[in-house]
Amino acid sequence: MSAGGFSPLWARGELIGILKRLAAAPEATLLVTNLADTIRPPGRRWSRASRREYGEAVAFIRDLARRWSRPSARLKLVVY
């Protein structure tokens, strides 16, 4: 993942903190915004590399949410 775009280390810390707060809820929605603009700045076209990076970022977020949420919880992940 590019140095100027998505930062997995920063995202991991932020997401884990949020998921810990949501852990008590039986149902929750996690909304991730501006991910596409972080990877592909506005006004720029999608390249093959930026599409791959976006897919990897979404997979990273999905995997992290799966690992840090309770198995009995209904967590909806929305990436916008």
C-alpha distance (Angstrom), angle and dihedral (degrees) to the residues before:
residue distance angle dihedral
M1 . . .
S2 3.75 . .
A3 3.78 123.7 .
G4 3.81 92.6 -130.7
G5 3.81 96.8 47.2
F6 3.77 133.7 39.4
S7 3.81 115.2 10.0
P8 3.82 111.4 -156.0
L9 3.81 92.4 -167.8
W10 3.81 93.5 55.1
A11 3.81 92.6 40.8
R12 3.80 91.9 50.1
G13 3.79 92.9 54.5
E14 3.80 93.4 46.3
L15 3.79 95.0 44.9
I16 3.79 95.2 47.2
G17 3.81 90.1 52.4
I18 3.80 91.1 50.4
L19 3.80 93.7 44.6
K20 3.82 90.9 51.2
R21 3.81 89.4 55.6
L22 3.81 90.7 48.4
A23 3.81 93.4 47.9
A24 3.81 93.6 91.0
A25 3.80 93.1 55.9
P26 3.82 118.7 88.0
E27 3.82 89.0 -148.7
A28 3.79 129.3 25.1
T29 3.78 142.2 159.4
L30 3.79 120.6 -138.7
L31 3.79 111.6 -159.5
V32 3.82 117.5 -163.6
T33 3.80 112.8 -168.4
N34 3.81 136.1 -171.6
L35 3.79 94.5 17.0
A36 3.79 92.7 132.0
D37 3.82 91.6 49.3
T38 3.80 90.2 49.9
I39 3.79 91.5 55.6
R40 3.79 98.9 32.5
P41 3.80 112.7 29.3
P42 3.83 115.3 -135.0
G43 3.77 112.9 -84.5
R44 3.79 93.9 27.1
R45 3.79 124.7 107.5
W46 3.77 124.9 -119.2
S47 3.78 111.8 -99.3
R48 3.77 125.5 -163.9
A49 3.81 89.2 -104.5
S50 3.81 94.5 49.2
R51 3.82 91.4 48.9
R52 3.80 89.6 51.2
E53 3.81 91.2 47.7
Y54 3.81 90.9 49.6
G55 3.81 91.0 50.9
E56 3.80 91.0 48.6
A57 3.82 91.3 48.9
V58 3.82 92.6 50.9
A59 3.81 90.7 47.4
F60 3.82 89.9 48.9
I61 3.82 91.7 51.5
R62 3.81 92.6 45.0
D63 3.81 92.1 49.7
L64 3.80 92.6 47.3
A65 3.81 91.6 49.6
R66 3.80 90.4 49.2
R67 3.81 92.6 50.8
W68 3.80 97.1 44.7
S69 3.80 100.5 43.3
R70 3.79 125.5 80.8
P71 3.81 115.3 -100.2
S72 3.80 90.0 -124.8
A73 3.82 94.1 50.6
R74 3.78 122.2 100.0
L75 3.78 103.3 -137.6
K76 3.78 118.9 179.8
L77 3.79 114.1 -158.9
V78 3.79 116.5 -158.1
V79 3.80 118.6 -176.0
Y80 3.79 111.8 -167.9
